[in-house]
Amino acid sequence: MNPKIFPYVLSYYDKEVIALICEKYGFDEWKAMRLFIGSETYAMLSDQKLEMWDFGYPAIFNMWECEQITGDPRNSSYFREG
């Protein structure tokens, strides 16, 4: 992915995932943003080498949620082999 385009892609995921966190958990946007941006899921999403943008934002939300519950976003069904 073009490094100049990547910040826009990341911003899109930020907006959508934070909205889902707010909607499901009733957090205000600042709290949701702190939780998401401070997560391992976000670190993985921010790593261009992992190409996490292949996943839609609902999948990224699922990974974040799995991380909150289990401590590891890799426990998401999106990482499990079928």
Kinemage of the C-alpha trace (Angstrom):
@kinemage 1
@onewidth
@group {chain A} dominant
@subgroup {mainchain}
@vectorlist {calphas} color= white
{ca met a 1} P 0.000 0.000 0.000
{ca asn a 2} L 1.173 3.467 -0.790
{ca pro a 3} L 2.570 5.031 2.431
{ca lys a 4} L 0.847 8.322 1.599
{ca ile a 5} L -2.554 6.635 1.406
{ca phe a 6} L -2.119 4.574 4.582
{ca pro a 7} L -3.019 7.387 7.070
{ca tyr a 8} L -6.387 7.792 5.321
{ca val a 9} L -7.041 4.069 5.512
{ca leu a 10} L -6.123 4.018 9.196
{ca ser a 11} L -8.369 7.027 9.833
{ca tyr a 12} L -11.284 5.192 8.196
{ca tyr a 13} L -10.792 2.168 10.479
{ca asp a 14} L -10.436 4.445 13.515
{ca lys a 15} L -13.743 6.148 12.794
{ca glu a 16} L -15.691 2.959 12.113
{ca val a 17} L -14.301 0.795 14.926
{ca ile a 18} L -14.605 3.571 17.498
{ca ala a 19} L -18.244 4.066 16.458
{ca leu a 20} L -18.901 0.338 16.995
{ca ile a 21} L -17.242 0.411 20.419
{ca cys a 22} L -19.357 3.426 21.425
{ca glu a 23} L -22.534 1.822 20.121
{ca lys a 24} L -22.030 -1.572 21.762
{ca tyr a 25} L -20.479 -0.517 25.066
{ca gly a 26} L -21.923 2.955 25.553
{ca phe a 27} L -18.512 4.607 25.914
{ca asp a 28} L -17.960 8.173 24.838
{ca glu a 29} L -15.732 8.656 21.782
{ca trp a 30} L -12.667 9.662 23.815
{ca lys a 31} L -12.769 6.535 25.960
{ca ala a 32} L -13.408 4.321 22.935
{ca met a 33} L -10.532 5.977 21.085
{ca arg a 34} L -8.143 5.482 24.012
{ca leu a 35} L -9.123 1.834 24.319
{ca phe a 36} L -8.790 1.152 20.607
{ca ile a 37} L -5.600 3.101 19.929
{ca gly a 38} L -3.944 1.592 23.009
{ca ser a 39} L -4.748 -1.968 21.956
{ca glu a 40} L -2.617 -4.660 20.375
{ca thr a 41} L -5.273 -4.865 17.670
{ca tyr a 42} L -4.515 -1.253 16.739
{ca ala a 43} L -0.773 -1.913 16.771
{ca met a 44} L -1.349 -4.781 14.342
{ca leu a 45} L -3.624 -2.641 12.158
{ca ser a 46} L -0.971 0.103 12.113
{ca asp a 47} L 1.733 -2.291 10.932
{ca gln a 48} L 1.664 -2.004 7.142
{ca lys a 49} L 3.530 -5.305 6.804
{ca leu a 50} L 0.565 -7.202 8.265
{ca glu a 51} L -1.841 -5.822 5.642
{ca met a 52} L -4.747 -5.842 8.080
{ca trp a 53} L -6.757 -3.594 5.747
{ca asp a 54} L -7.712 -6.820 3.960
{ca phe a 55} L -10.173 -7.238 6.834
{ca gly a 56} L -13.253 -5.048 6.991
{ca tyr a 57} L -13.848 -2.839 10.009
{ca pro a 58} L -16.343 -5.332 11.587
{ca ala a 59} L -13.531 -7.911 11.624
{ca ile a 60} L -11.129 -5.429 13.215
{ca phe a 61} L -13.791 -4.675 15.833
{ca asn a 62} L -14.153 -8.415 16.459
{ca met a 63} L -10.392 -8.724 16.934
{ca trp a 64} L -10.396 -5.785 19.359
{ca glu a 65} L -13.289 -7.312 21.279
{ca cys a 66} L -11.542 -10.693 21.472
{ca glu a 67} L -8.479 -8.921 22.797
{ca gln a 68} L -10.584 -7.254 25.523
{ca ile a 69} L -12.101 -10.597 26.537
{ca thr a 70} L -9.149 -12.979 26.142
{ca gly a 71} L -6.121 -10.687 26.107
{ca asp a 72} L -5.142 -11.591 22.545
{ca pro a 73} L -6.703 -10.371 19.288
{ca arg a 74} L -5.428 -13.526 17.603
{ca asn a 75} L -8.188 -15.437 19.387
{ca ser a 76} L -10.643 -13.904 16.935
{ca ser a 77} L -12.381 -16.308 14.594
{ca tyr a 78} L -10.836 -14.301 11.740
{ca phe a 79} L -7.460 -15.807 12.620
{ca arg a 80} L -8.620 -19.370 13.140
{ca glu a 81} L -8.189 -21.845 10.361
{ca gly a 82} L -11.402 -23.224 8.963
